[in-house]
Amino acid sequence: MKAFLKELKFPSTTHTYLKDITDEINKAIRKAKVEEGFVFVNSKHTTLGIVVGEIAEPNLIDDILHHTL
């Protein structure tokens, strides 16, 4: 079994915001040179949340920021 670890770091820009890390995840997958498997995304800090989903609804990001946080 093959394993690959990639740590992402980025500065906080505002108190509450969403950051799309899809490109960084896809680059890590390409670098690992795997064609199938699992991707695990987690946070080492309790002040960070991870949202997984398709952002097809144009108002979904605003709803998440203003009504759930």
N, C-alpha and C positions, 0 to 999 in steps of 0.2 A: 504494500500500500504506500502511496506517495502522499507526502504532506508538504504544504507550503504556507508560510506565515508572512503576512504583510501588515505592518502597523501604519495606520494613517494618522497624521497629526495635522491639525489646522487651528488657527486662532479663533477665538470667539469674536464675532463682529458686533453683535448686539445682545441684549438680554435674552430675547426669544427669537429664534429664526429657524428656518429649514435649510439644509445644505444637501444638494443632490450629489451623492458620491458614486453614482452608477458608473461613470467613466473610470474612476480610480479602481473600482472593483473589477471591471472588465479588463483593465490593463494588468492587474494582478493575476487574473485567470490566464491571460495570454502568456504572461511571463512564466507561470508555472507549467505551461505546455501540457495541460491536461485537456482531454476531450469530453470526459464525463466525470461526475462526482458531485460533491456537496460544497457549498460555500456557507461558511458560518460568519456572521457579522455580530460582534458584541462590543460593549462599552466597558471600559475599566472604571468609569465614573458614574455616580448615581445622578449627576445633574444633566446627563445626556440621555436622550431617548432615541430610539431607532424606529422609523416608520417604514414599513415595507408595503408597497402596493403600487398599482398603476395610477398615475395622476392624469386620468382622462377627463375628469370633471373640472372645468376651468375655475370654479370657485372653491374647490376642495382645499387647496393650500390655505386660503384665507379662513375658511371654516375651522381648519385644524388650529391655526394660530390664534384665532379670536374666540373660539367657543370651547376648545378642549384643553387649552393650556392656561 
